[in-house]
């Protein structure tokens, strides 16, 4: 496979600069992205429904606006991949479920509408697990997404299609969302940046339980600056999310670069409660050893996370009961096994369970703050295992221990979900299996801008340290996955074009 990285390999920030300077046509950029999709997507299956004809028309209009000297949005002319959990006007939105195999929304969800207003060109949808449940992006509508570093392995989830598309330079910008780690885990597995903002910073209007803080939408990018660009275009109050509040979204556009020499870092392999494979623990220790000289302090810490696992079980199940009751009561078999398991778990719970979980989360949030009396950031691995074959629904064992359900292996990220703190996954070299290793950076309560500034400083520093640099997949050597990534597919009735 012969690939031209000259254009599609540029960052979103640089591409936007070139468009604004009339040195790059949005039409030229779109065609380069479409060529990359055509060349690479058959190997990794990250892109699902497409709107290529519409995107071409919008790219021509974007070019006319540039030449006319019209005001340009932050994302003007940038092709956008939208996670298939976000409704898109006129473009098939399946949520990875056969229930919605023919669902073409009439309107964009708030996130997509904001990105469009900022000038992004919605080009295609990106793959997810069935109803977004799980960290392996496979479903019976579109099949599985393979990892760009090895298509036989999974790309994570539930934003796996977005992460894989970014890592392989199909799009400069992609969306994601996160409940138990759905932004952070696929970003870690594919070697890109995934940022879980504090609840309410980017409005999440899809959730039926508007006051829950566990589900958010947020940006993914190949660099921290690209991630900031999308944040600036999407943050801000919206009545559809009662947790949102007025803020200046442009504060995220240039958060600055933190002086790492002034930062006090606490780190943990497992938060004292998570199963983590020994090779990932050893890798994390080696990464910390390679970076600790950058900081004012870098110390191991202990954190009391209480009954975080049971707490997350209840709050997650509560959200699934709210969102899937109608589908389950109509036809339980229409839901995938993960979604069905979540609903059935929630259906057995009582008001007493829900009240306990809310109180336990509050206790955890209060205890978690104590770590920030002494430290500015907390670092951990993002995932406890190296990417495994996509044919395995989830990591059944971690650290030699059987996992009690399909998401227990995501504890490193869902514990942070419960704290409501902002968290970013930063590419941090490779693991012992030659796959990307993601570093989870957790900031102070509502410290989103500081997390982005610290991540930007770390990204710059890591670029000069071989074992910490962002890895890049060798796309020219991609081979078809075995079995084929679409082996579990029942082809959708249609996709918008």
C-alpha positions as CSV (number, residue, x, y, z in Angstrom):
1,X,0.0,0.0,0.0
2,X,1.4,3.4,-1.0
3,X,0.2,6.2,1.2
4,X,0.8,10.0,1.0
5,X,1.0,11.5,4.5
6,X,2.0,15.0,3.3
7,X,-1.4,16.5,3.9
8,X,-3.5,14.1,6.0
9,X,-0.6,13.8,8.5
10,X,-0.7,17.4,9.4
11,X,-2.3,18.4,12.7
12,X,-5.8,19.9,12.7
13,X,-4.4,23.1,14.0
14,X,-1.9,23.4,11.1
15,X,-4.6,22.4,8.6
16,X,-6.9,25.1,9.9
17,X,-4.1,27.7,9.7
18,X,-3.4,26.7,6.1
19,X,-7.0,27.0,5.1
20,X,-7.3,30.4,6.8
21,X,-4.2,31.6,5.0
22,X,-5.6,30.4,1.6
23,X,-2.7,28.0,1.3
24,X,-5.0,24.9,1.4
25,X,-8.4,24.3,-0.1
26,X,-11.0,22.5,2.0
27,X,-11.8,20.6,-1.2
28,X,-8.2,19.4,-1.5
29,X,-8.2,18.4,2.2
30,X,-11.4,16.5,2.0
31,X,-10.3,14.5,-1.1
32,X,-7.1,13.6,0.6
33,X,-9.1,12.3,3.6
34,X,-11.4,10.3,1.4
35,X,-8.5,8.8,-0.4
36,X,-7.0,7.8,3.0
37,X,-10.3,6.3,4.1
38,X,-10.5,4.3,0.8
39,X,-7.0,3.0,1.3
40,X,-7.0,2.1,5.0
41,X,-10.6,1.6,6.2
42,X,-10.9,-1.8,4.6
43,X,-8.1,-3.0,6.9
44,X,-9.4,-1.5,10.2
45,X,-13.2,-0.8,9.7
46,X,-13.3,2.4,11.7
47,X,-15.6,4.3,9.4
48,X,-19.3,3.3,9.0
49,X,-22.0,5.4,7.4
50,X,-20.7,8.0,5.0
51,X,-21.9,11.4,3.6
52,X,-19.2,11.9,1.0
53,X,-21.3,13.6,-1.6
54,X,-22.7,16.1,0.9
55,X,-19.3,16.6,2.3
56,X,-17.9,17.5,-1.1
57,X,-20.6,20.1,-1.6
58,X,-19.9,21.6,1.8
59,X,-16.2,21.6,1.1
60,X,-16.8,23.6,-2.1
61,X,-18.9,26.1,-0.1
62,X,-16.2,26.3,2.6
63,X,-13.7,27.1,-0.2
64,X,-15.9,29.9,-1.5
65,X,-16.2,31.4,2.0
66,X,-12.4,31.5,2.3
67,X,-12.0,33.1,-1.1
68,X,-14.7,35.7,-0.3
69,X,-13.0,36.7,2.9
70,X,-16.0,35.7,5.1
71,X,-15.6,35.0,8.8
72,X,-14.3,31.5,9.4
73,X,-15.1,29.3,12.4
74,X,-12.5,27.5,14.5
75,X,-12.9,24.2,12.5
76,X,-13.6,25.8,9.1
77,X,-13.1,23.2,6.3
78,X,-11.9,20.4,8.5
79,X,-13.4,16.9,7.8
80,X,-15.1,15.5,10.9
81,X,-15.7,11.9,11.9
82,X,-18.7,11.6,14.3
83,X,-19.0,8.7,16.8
84,X,-22.1,6.7,15.9
85,X,-23.7,7.5,19.2
86,X,-24.3,11.1,18.1
87,X,-27.4,11.8,16.0
88,X,-26.5,13.4,12.6
89,X,-29.0,15.1,10.4
90,X,-29.5,13.1,7.2
91,X,-26.9,10.6,8.0
92,X,-27.5,7.1,9.3
93,X,-27.1,6.8,13.0
94,X,-27.3,3.2,14.3
95,X,-25.7,3.3,17.8
96,X,-24.2,0.1,16.7
97,X,-27.6,-1.6,17.2
98,X,-29.8,-3.5,14.7
99,X,-32.8,-1.7,16.3
100,X,-31.6,1.5,14.6
101,X,-30.2,0.1,11.4
102,X,-32.5,2.4,9.3
103,X,-32.4,5.4,11.6
104,X,-31.7,8.7,9.8
105,X,-32.2,11.6,12.2
106,X,-33.8,14.9,11.1
107,X,-31.5,17.0,13.3
108,X,-28.0,17.1,14.6
109,X,-27.4,16.6,18.3
110,X,-26.1,19.7,20.1
111,X,-22.4,18.6,19.9
112,X,-22.5,18.0,16.2
113,X,-24.5,21.2,15.5
114,X,-21.9,23.2,17.4
115,X,-19.0,21.6,15.4
116,X,-20.8,22.3,12.2
117,X,-21.3,25.9,13.1
118,X,-17.6,26.1,13.8
119,X,-17.0,25.0,10.2
120,X,-16.4,21.3,10.5
121,X,-17.6,19.1,7.6
122,X,-19.4,16.0,8.8
123,X,-18.0,13.3,6.5
124,X,-18.8,10.0,8.1
125,X,-19.7,8.1,11.3
126,X,-17.2,6.1,13.3
127,X,-17.8,2.6,14.8
128,X,-18.9,1.8,18.3
129,X,-20.0,-1.3,20.4
130,X,-23.7,-2.1,20.5
131,X,-25.4,0.9,22.1
132,X,-22.0,2.1,23.2
133,X,-21.7,-0.7,25.8
134,X,-18.2,-2.0,26.2
135,X,-14.6,-1.2,25.3
136,X,-14.4,-3.3,22.1
137,X,-15.9,-1.5,19.1
138,X,-17.8,-4.4,17.5
139,X,-21.5,-4.8,16.7
140,X,-23.8,-6.8,14.4
141,X,-24.5,-3.8,12.1
142,X,-21.0,-2.8,11.0
143,X,-18.7,-5.5,12.4
144,X,-15.5,-4.8,14.4
145,X,-12.9,-2.1,14.4
146,X,-9.3,-3.3,14.3
147,X,-6.3,-1.5,15.8
148,X,-4.3,0.4,13.3
149,X,-1.1,-1.1,14.9
150,X,-2.5,-4.6,14.4
151,X,-5.9,-5.1,12.9
152,X,-6.2,-8.5,14.6
153,X,-6.4,-6.7,18.0
154,X,-9.1,-4.4,19.3
155,X,-9.2,-0.6,19.1
156,X,-10.9,-0.1,22.4
157,X,-14.3,1.5,22.9
158,X,-16.7,2.8,22.9
159,X,-15.1,5.5,20.8
160,X,-12.9,2.9,19.1
161,X,-13.8,4.0,15.5
162,X,-12.9,7.6,16.2
163,X,-9.6,6.6,17.8
164,X,-8.6,4.3,15.0
165,X,-9.6,6.8,12.4
166,X,-7.5,9.5,14.0
167,X,-4.5,7.3,14.4
168,X,-4.6,6.4,10.8
169,X,-5.1,10.0,9.6
170,X,-8.5,9.5,8.1
171,X,-9.8,12.7,9.8
172,X,-8.1,15.6,11.5
173,X,-11.0,15.8,14.0
174,X,-13.3,13.2,15.6
175,X,-15.8,13.2,18.4
176,X,-16.1,10.8,21.4
177,X,-18.0,10.3,24.6
178,X,-17.2,8.7,27.9
179,X,-19.0,6.9,30.8
180,X,-16.5,4.3,32.1
181,X,-13.6,5.3,29.9
182,X,-14.9,5.4,26.4
183,X,-12.8,8.4,25.3
184,X,-9.7,7.4,27.3
185,X,-9.4,3.7,26.6
186,X,-9.5,3.7,22.8
187,X,-7.3,6.7,22.7
188,X,-4.7,4.8,24.8
189,X,-5.0,1.7,22.6
190,X,-4.6,3.6,19.4
191,X,-1.9,6.2,20.4
192,X,-4.0,9.4,20.3
193,X,-5.3,11.9,22.8
194,X,-8.7,11.5,24.5
195,X,-10.0,14.1,27.0
196,X,-12.9,13.5,29.4
197,X,-14.0,17.0,30.5
198,X,-15.6,17.7,33.8
199,X,-19.4,17.1,33.6
200,X,-21.2,20.1,32.1
201,X,-18.2,21.7,30.3
202,X,-19.3,20.2,27.0
203,X,-23.1,19.7,27.1
204,X,-24.2,16.1,26.8
205,X,-27.9,16.2,25.8
206,X,-28.4,12.5,24.9
207,X,-28.5,11.3,28.5
208,X,-32.0,10.8,29.9
209,X,-30.8,11.2,33.4
210,X,-29.8,14.9,33.0
211,X,-28.3,15.3,36.4
212,X,-26.0,12.3,36.3
213,X,-22.3,13.3,36.0
214,X,-21.0,9.9,34.8
215,X,-21.6,10.4,31.1
216,X,-19.9,13.2,29.1
217,X,-19.1,14.0,25.5
218,X,-15.6,15.3,24.6
219,X,-12.9,15.6,22.1
220,X,-10.2,13.3,20.6
221,X,-7.2,14.4,18.7
222,X,-3.8,13.3,17.5
223,X,-2.3,16.1,19.6
224,X,-3.3,18.0,22.7
225,X,-3.6,21.2,20.7
226,X,-6.0,19.5,18.3
227,X,-8.0,18.3,21.3
228,X,-8.1,21.9,22.6
229,X,-9.4,23.1,19.2
230,X,-12.4,20.9,19.4
231,X,-13.0,21.8,23.0
232,X,-13.1,25.5,22.2
233,X,-15.6,24.8,19.4
234,X,-18.0,22.6,21.6
235,X,-17.9,23.8,25.2
236,X,-20.5,26.1,26.8
237,X,-23.9,26.1,28.4
238,X,-26.9,24.4,26.9
239,X,-30.3,23.8,28.6
240,X,-30.3,20.3,27.2
241,X,-27.7,19.4,29.8
242,X,-28.7,20.8,33.3
243,X,-25.1,20.3,34.5
244,X,-23.8,22.7,31.9
245,X,-23.0,26.3,32.9
246,X,-21.9,29.6,31.3
247,X,-18.2,29.7,30.5
248,X,-15.8,31.1,27.9
249,X,-15.1,28.2,25.5
250,X,-12.1,30.1,24.0
251,X,-10.2,29.5,27.3
252,X,-9.5,26.0,26.0
253,X,-8.2,27.1,22.6
254,X,-4.8,28.1,24.0
255,X,-4.6,26.9,27.6
256,X,-0.8,27.5,27.6
257,X,1.9,25.0,28.4
258,X,2.5,24.2,32.0
259,X,5.9,24.6,33.5
260,X,6.5,20.9,34.4
261,X,9.3,21.8,36.8
262,X,6.7,23.3,39.1
263,X,4.3,20.4,39.1
264,X,3.9,17.9,41.9
265,X,2.9,14.5,40.6
266,X,1.4,11.7,42.5
267,X,1.2,8.3,40.7
268,X,-0.5,5.0,41.3
269,X,-0.5,1.7,39.4
270,X,-4.0,0.6,40.4
271,X,-5.7,3.1,42.8
272,X,-5.4,0.3,45.4
273,X,-8.4,-1.4,43.9
274,X,-7.9,-2.3,40.2
275,X,-6.5,-5.5,38.6
276,X,-3.6,-4.6,36.4
277,X,-1.4,-7.0,34.4
278,X,2.2,-7.3,35.6
279,X,3.7,-6.3,32.3
280,X,1.5,-3.1,32.3
281,X,2.6,-2.3,35.9
282,X,6.3,-2.8,34.9
283,X,5.8,-0.6,31.8
284,X,4.2,2.1,33.9
285,X,7.0,2.1,36.4
286,X,9.5,2.4,33.5
287,X,7.6,5.3,32.0
288,X,7.5,7.1,35.4
289,X,11.3,6.6,35.8
290,X,11.8,8.1,32.4
291,X,9.7,11.2,33.1
292,X,10.1,11.9,36.9
293,X,13.0,14.3,36.3
294,X,10.7,16.6,34.5
295,X,8.6,17.4,37.7
296,X,9.2,19.1,41.0
297,X,8.0,15.9,42.7
298,X,6.9,12.5,41.5
299,X,5.8,10.2,44.3
300,X,3.7,7.0,44.7
301,X,0.4,7.7,46.5
302,X,-2.3,5.7,48.2
303,X,-6.0,6.6,47.6
304,X,-9.0,5.2,49.4
305,X,-11.7,4.6,46.7
306,X,-14.1,2.8,49.0
307,X,-16.6,0.6,47.3
308,X,-16.1,2.2,43.9
309,X,-16.8,-1.0,42.0
310,X,-20.2,-1.5,43.4
311,X,-21.0,2.2,43.2
312,X,-20.2,2.2,39.5
313,X,-22.3,-1.0,39.0
314,X,-25.4,0.7,40.4
315,X,-25.0,4.1,38.7
316,X,-24.1,2.6,35.3
317,X,-27.1,0.2,35.5
318,X,-29.4,3.0,36.5
319,X,-28.5,4.9,33.3
320,X,-29.1,1.9,31.2
321,X,-32.5,1.2,32.7
322,X,-33.5,4.8,31.9
323,X,-32.2,4.6,28.4
324,X,-33.2,1.1,27.3
325,X,-36.4,0.2,29.1
326,X,-38.7,0.6,26.1
327,X,-36.4,-1.5,23.9
328,X,-36.0,-4.2,26.5
329,X,-39.6,-4.5,27.3
330,X,-40.5,-4.7,23.6
331,X,-37.8,-7.3,22.6
332,X,-34.9,-8.2,25.0
333,X,-33.2,-10.1,22.2
334,X,-32.9,-6.9,20.2
335,X,-30.3,-5.6,22.6
336,X,-26.7,-6.8,22.5
337,X,-25.4,-8.9,25.4
338,X,-23.6,-6.1,27.1
339,X,-26.6,-3.7,27.0
340,X,-29.0,-6.4,28.0
341,X,-26.7,-7.4,31.0
342,X,-26.6,-3.7,32.1
343,X,-30.4,-3.4,32.0
344,X,-31.0,-6.7,33.8
345,X,-28.6,-5.8,36.5
346,X,-30.4,-2.4,37.0
347,X,-33.8,-4.0,36.9
348,X,-33.0,-6.0,40.1
349,X,-31.8,-3.0,42.0
350,X,-33.9,-1.0,44.5
351,X,-34.3,2.6,45.5
352,X,-32.1,1.7,48.5
353,X,-29.3,0.6,46.1
354,X,-29.5,3.8,44.1
355,X,-29.5,6.0,47.2
356,X,-26.5,4.1,48.6
357,X,-24.6,4.5,45.3
358,X,-25.3,8.3,45.2
359,X,-24.0,8.6,48.7
360,X,-21.0,6.5,48.1
361,X,-20.0,8.5,45.1
362,X,-20.3,11.7,47.2
363,X,-18.0,10.1,49.9
364,X,-15.5,9.1,47.2
365,X,-15.4,12.6,45.7
366,X,-14.7,14.1,49.1
367,X,-12.0,11.6,49.9
368,X,-10.4,12.0,46.5
369,X,-9.7,15.7,47.0
370,X,-7.2,14.9,49.8
371,X,-4.7,13.8,47.2
372,X,-4.6,17.3,45.8
373,X,-3.5,18.8,49.1
374,X,0.0,17.6,48.2
375,X,-0.1,17.1,44.4
376,X,-1.2,18.9,41.3
377,X,-1.9,15.8,39.1
378,X,-2.4,12.1,39.5
379,X,-1.0,9.7,36.9
380,X,-1.9,6.1,36.3
381,X,-2.0,3.7,33.4
382,X,-5.2,4.1,31.3
383,X,-5.8,0.4,30.7
384,X,-4.7,-2.6,32.6
385,X,-4.0,-4.8,29.6
386,X,-2.4,-4.6,26.2
387,X,-4.9,-4.6,23.3
388,X,-6.3,-8.1,22.9
389,X,-8.0,-9.8,19.9
390,X,-11.2,-8.1,18.8
391,X,-12.8,-11.6,18.7
392,X,-12.7,-11.6,22.5
393,X,-15.6,-9.4,23.8
394,X,-13.6,-8.1,26.8
395,X,-10.6,-8.9,28.9
396,X,-11.9,-12.0,30.8
397,X,-8.9,-12.1,33.1
398,X,-6.6,-9.4,34.3
399,X,-3.5,-10.0,36.5
400,X,-4.6,-13.7,36.4
401,X,-7.9,-12.9,38.0
402,X,-11.3,-13.6,36.3
403,X,-13.3,-10.4,35.7
404,X,-16.8,-10.6,37.1
405,X,-18.4,-8.7,34.2
406,X,-17.6,-7.2,30.8
407,X,-16.5,-3.8,32.1
408,X,-14.7,-4.6,35.4
409,X,-11.4,-4.4,33.6
410,X,-12.1,-0.7,32.9
411,X,-11.8,0.2,36.6
412,X,-8.7,2.4,36.1
413,X,-10.9,4.8,34.2
414,X,-14.3,4.4,35.7
415,X,-13.0,5.2,39.2
416,X,-12.0,8.6,37.8
417,X,-15.4,8.9,36.2
418,X,-16.9,8.6,39.7
419,X,-14.7,11.4,41.0
420,X,-16.0,13.8,38.3
421,X,-12.4,15.0,37.8
422,X,-11.2,15.9,34.3
423,X,-8.9,13.3,32.9
424,X,-6.8,13.0,29.7
425,X,-5.1,10.1,28.1
426,X,-1.8,11.0,26.5
427,X,0.2,8.7,24.2
428,X,3.3,7.5,26.0
429,X,5.4,5.2,23.9
430,X,4.8,1.5,23.5
431,X,4.1,-1.4,25.8
432,X,6.1,-4.7,25.8
433,X,3.9,-6.0,23.0
434,X,4.7,-3.1,20.6
435,X,1.3,-1.6,21.1
436,X,0.5,2.0,22.3
437,X,0.7,2.8,26.0
438,X,-1.6,5.5,27.3
439,X,-0.9,7.6,30.4
440,X,-4.0,8.8,32.3
441,X,-3.6,12.4,33.6
442,X,-6.1,13.3,36.3
443,X,-6.5,17.0,37.3
444,X,-8.1,18.8,40.2
445,X,-11.8,19.2,40.5
446,X,-13.0,21.3,37.6
447,X,-9.4,21.9,36.6
448,X,-9.9,21.2,32.9
449,X,-7.8,24.0,31.5
450,X,-4.9,23.0,33.9
451,X,-5.0,19.4,32.7
452,X,-4.8,20.5,29.1
453,X,-1.9,22.8,29.8
454,X,0.0,20.1,31.7
455,X,-0.7,17.6,29.0
456,X,0.6,20.0,26.4
457,X,3.8,20.4,28.4
458,X,4.2,16.7,28.8
459,X,3.6,16.0,25.1
460,X,6.3,18.5,24.2
461,X,8.7,16.9,26.7
462,X,7.9,13.4,25.7
463,X,8.7,14.1,22.1
464,X,12.4,14.3,23.1
465,X,12.4,11.1,25.1
466,X,12.4,8.0,22.9
467,X,10.5,5.7,25.2
468,X,7.7,8.3,25.8
469,X,7.1,9.6,22.2
470,X,3.7,9.2,20.6
471,X,3.9,6.0,18.5
472,X,2.6,5.9,14.9
473,X,1.2,2.9,13.1
474,X,3.0,1.6,10.0
475,X,-0.1,1.8,7.7
476,X,1.9,0.8,4.6
477,X,2.3,-2.7,6.2
478,X,-1.3,-3.3,7.2
479,X,-2.6,-6.7,6.4
480,X,-6.3,-7.9,6.5
481,X,-7.4,-9.0,10.0
482,X,-8.0,-12.7,10.6
483,X,-10.9,-13.4,10.8
484,X,-12.2,-10.6,8.7
485,X,-13.4,-7.6,10.7
486,X,-16.9,-7.9,9.1
487,X,-17.3,-11.5,9.8
488,X,-19.9,-10.7,12.4
489,X,-21.8,-8.3,10.2
490,X,-25.3,-8.3,8.9
491,X,-25.1,-5.5,6.3
492,X,-27.2,-2.4,7.1
493,X,-30.1,-1.7,4.8
494,X,-28.6,1.6,3.7
495,X,-26.2,4.3,4.5
496,X,-26.5,7.9,3.6
497,X,-24.0,9.1,1.0
